[in-house]
Amino acid sequence: MWRGLTIAPEERCAPYDADDYRYPQSVENDIIRDLGGIYSPYTCESFDSIRETDIEHIVARSEAHDSGLCRADAETRARFARDLVNLTLASPALNRREKVAHDAAEWLPDQNRCWFAQRVVDVRLAYGLTIDRTEADALDGILTSCQSFEISCDLTRPPAVAAHPPIQAFPNCNAMREAGWTRGVHRDGGTYQAAWDEAEKRTYALNTARDRDGDGHACE
């Protein structure tokens, strides 16, 4: 056990179907009401309208499915899919290319990590989900030093953008990661933050040999 959660490996005890976890688009208005604005706690990035955002599940639907909801009834799955405790906003690039269905051992937000980590625990407890050891260790490393679990974003100014890693040809993927492209590079950008997109695209163009499966993502 860890923080009330059973530690166990993920198990897909039944096929995953996203249609079992549908949610109404109107829930986005409820998310905005709870957040107090149209922004993403993951990056503190503000948006002009909901046309620029995706609804994002903090504990991904497929992750929850493999952590116990594969045994749940249809009503429980539907309730999980629209539970505001597990919903937030993110840019489409972050939601679809970066976080996707990753758990906290594979992906953490740039901002508000204490809030994120506690939400993962709260959601898993609420639905009786298990957690694997690597994710529990990743979350524990965050939670043990947290002073607050509230969202903190200064929306009066855009978040600081760090200088991007070098744009060059790399001899191998290890060299690319050591240079700062820790998640590889995508030919369309979007793996990191929008301000890095052009740098990421140019780096990909110089390292197409590192994209051996031809999926448009080198050294993912």
Buried (B, 14 or more C-beta within 10 A) or exposed (E): EBEEBEBEEBBEEEEBEEEBBEBEEEBBEEBBEEBEEBBBBBBBBBBEEBEEBBBBBBBBBBBBBBBBBBEBEEEBBBBBBBBEEBBBBBBEBBBEBBBEBEBBBBBBBBBBBBBBBBBBBBBBEBBBBBBBEBBBBBBEEBBEEEEEBEBEBEEEEEBEEEEBBEBEEBEEBEBBBEBEBEBBBBBEBBBBBBBBBEBBBBBBEBBEEBBEEEEBBBBB
